[in-house]
Every structure is written in C-alpha cells, then in structure tokens.
Amino acid sequence: MLTAYDYPIARILDESGIDIVLVGDSLGNVMLGYRNTLPVTMTEMIVHTQAVSRAVKRAMVVADMPFGSYQSDPSLAVKNAVDLIKAGAEAVKVEGAEYVEVIRRILKAGIPVMGHLGFTPQSVYKIGTRVQGLGTREKSRLLKDARALEKAGCFAVVLEMVEPKLAQQIKKALKIPVIGIGSGENLDGQVLVTYDLLGLYPKPPKFAKKYVDLAPMIKKAVRRFISG
C-alpha cells in the first residue's frame, strides 16, 4: 500500500502493480505544508480522492477520514464516509479503537473500514511521536484494540510505529490482514508515504526507506531549464 494525492502519481502507482492506493490525510504535511494532519478538511480529502480515483483502474482506493470528520457524531461520520465513497474511494480508514460504534455505523451503511492503531497522527498532541506498545499496559491495550477492530468488522488494520514483537503478536491473533508502517517486517503488508519513498519529503520519519532520491534530480533538471 502506498499513498497518492494526485492523478499522475496515482496513475504511476496503479500501473506499477500496487495493491492498495491510500489517499492519506498525510497530504496535509506532504502536499499542503501543514505542520501535521490535523488541519486537513473533508473538502480537501474529497478533492484529492476524486483526483486519485480518476487515475486508478485496478488497485483498491482507500481514503482517510480526517480529524473531526467522525469523532463527535456517528451520523456525521456516516455522511462523511459516504461523501468519500462518492468521491471515488472504495473504503475508508479510521484511526483508533475508541470509535468502534462509529465504525459499525459506517459498515452498516455498506462502506468497508480499515482500522489504524499504534501511533495515530490525529492524536499526536495526546500521545506524542514515539513507538507504541513498549510497556505491559500498552501491549495489552493494543492487542485488545486490534481484536475489537476485527470484531467490529474492519477488513484490515494498519499498525504504525508499533513495537515489532507486539506487531507480530497482533498479526498472529487476528484473521484479517495486518499492514505495518515502522512496525517491523513479516506482517501481511506494508504501507509507506510515496513521497518518502521517492525522496521528495524533506523530513521523513526514521523508519521510512528512501528507494530513490528524486529531489536532486528535479533540481538539476530545473537548473538546466533555467540556464537554457
């Protein structure tokens, strides 16, 4: 699974054979220059989901439910999830296990839901930016939360920055796919922000592997254009 926020990148990912394209609320940091994901609006998510869905022909398109779109009102959450599906997504992603009832309501509307546990960027001010699941209580809570999301009906769970041994334990405990990001290898899948993979984001997280460094190449091309 890789992120896409626009038509050309989504087309390239799809043609390259990626299984899932995630329209992440990480577009706030990566595309819009926000400090974090919290300012991202439903309008922004809808516009970027529309662009991505026009490009993708074979991969599954999943769209993030942005901060504030599901926390306060289950009915509003369902409406917002419906709007993302109308924009072209085939499923939505919800952070945290505190909103199991909201997830059930969205599923009842016929919309698949992907869960997200561990470091949840929308809770960055509450939990900070650190590996999750290091203490006994945290390990127990994360395992319990993962089981709760599976029971609620999520078709997959993303584990972000979860202690790798715990991530393996969660994988073994669940029947649904477990997709990791900064949570070790040997899970059912991996997700990465495409701009980190391409070397286009200036401050990627430590766990993000850079497969190519396009920024210097782009600068070189621009300078050649300027010099004529």
ChimeraX attribute file (.defattr): number of C-alpha atoms within 10 A of each C-alpha:
attribute: neighborCount
match mode: 1-to-1
recipient: residues
	/A:1	22
	/A:2	20
	/A:3	26
	/A:4	29
	/A:5	26
	/A:6	20
	/A:7	17
	/A:8	15
	/A:9	17
	/A:10	28
	/A:11	20
	/A:12	14
	/A:13	21
	/A:14	23
	/A:15	14
	/A:16	10
	/A:17	10
	/A:18	15
	/A:19	15
	/A:20	18
	/A:21	27
	/A:22	29
	/A:23	30
	/A:24	24
	/A:25	29
	/A:26	22
	/A:27	22
	/A:28	20
	/A:29	16
	/A:30	23
	/A:31	13
	/A:32	14
	/A:33	10
	/A:34	14
	/A:35	10
	/A:36	17
	/A:37	22
	/A:38	19
	/A:39	17
	/A:40	21
	/A:41	16
	/A:42	20
	/A:43	13
	/A:44	16
	/A:45	24
	/A:46	22
	/A:47	14
	/A:48	23
	/A:49	28
	/A:50	21
	/A:51	21
	/A:52	28
	/A:53	25
	/A:54	15
	/A:55	18
	/A:56	22
	/A:57	12
	/A:58	13
	/A:59	21
	/A:60	17
	/A:61	26
	/A:62	26
	/A:63	31
	/A:64	26
	/A:65	24
	/A:66	26
	/A:67	19
	/A:68	16
	/A:69	20
	/A:70	22
	/A:71	16
	/A:72	11
	/A:73	12
	/A:74	18
	/A:75	13
	/A:76	15
	/A:77	20
	/A:78	22
	/A:79	16
	/A:80	21
	/A:81	29
	/A:82	19
	/A:83	16
	/A:84	27
	/A:85	21
	/A:86	13
	/A:87	20
	/A:88	21
	/A:89	25
	/A:90	17
	/A:91	22
	/A:92	26
	/A:93	25
	/A:94	27
	/A:95	24
	/A:96	19
	/A:97	21
	/A:98	12
	/A:99	17
	/A:100	20
	/A:101	12
	/A:102	22
	/A:103	28
	/A:104	21
	/A:105	17
	/A:106	23
	/A:107	19
	/A:108	12
	/A:109	13
	/A:110	11
	/A:111	19
	/A:112	21
	/A:113	26
	/A:114	22
	/A:115	26
	/A:116	26
	/A:117	23
	/A:118	27
	/A:119	24
	/A:120	20
	/A:121	21
	/A:122	18
	/A:123	15
	/A:124	14
	/A:125	9
	/A:126	9
	/A:127	14
	/A:128	12
	/A:129	13
	/A:130	13
	/A:131	16
	/A:132	24
	/A:133	22
	/A:134	14
	/A:135	10
	/A:136	8
	/A:137	9
	/A:138	14
	/A:139	20
	/A:140	12
	/A:141	14
	/A:142	22
	/A:143	19
	/A:144	14
	/A:145	21
	/A:146	28
	/A:147	19
	/A:148	15
	/A:149	27
	/A:150	19
	/A:151	13
	/A:152	20
	/A:153	18
	/A:154	24
	/A:155	17
	/A:156	22
	/A:157	27
	/A:158	26
	/A:159	30
	/A:160	24
	/A:161	22
	/A:162	25
	/A:163	19
	/A:164	21
	/A:165	14
	/A:166	20
	/A:167	28
	/A:168	19
	/A:169	12
	/A:170	22
	/A:171	22
	/A:172	12
	/A:173	13
	/A:174	17
	/A:175	12
	/A:176	18
	/A:177	17
	/A:178	24
	/A:179	23
	/A:180	29
	/A:181	22
	/A:182	21
	/A:183	24
	/A:184	19
	/A:185	15
	/A:186	14
	/A:187	19
	/A:188	14
	/A:189	14
	/A:190	19
	/A:191	19
	/A:192	17
	/A:193	23
	/A:194	24
	/A:195	21
	/A:196	22
	/A:197	18
	/A:198	15
	/A:199	19
	/A:200	18
	/A:201	18
	/A:202	10
	/A:203	9
	/A:204	16
	/A:205	11
	/A:206	7
	/A:207	13
	/A:208	17
	/A:209	15
	/A:210	15
	/A:211	11
	/A:212	12
	/A:213	15
	/A:214	16
	/A:215	14
	/A:216	11
	/A:217	11
	/A:218	12
	/A:219	11
	/A:220	12
	/A:221	12
	/A:222	12
	/A:223	11
	/A:224	10
	/A:225	9
	/A:226	8
	/A:227	7
	/A:228	6
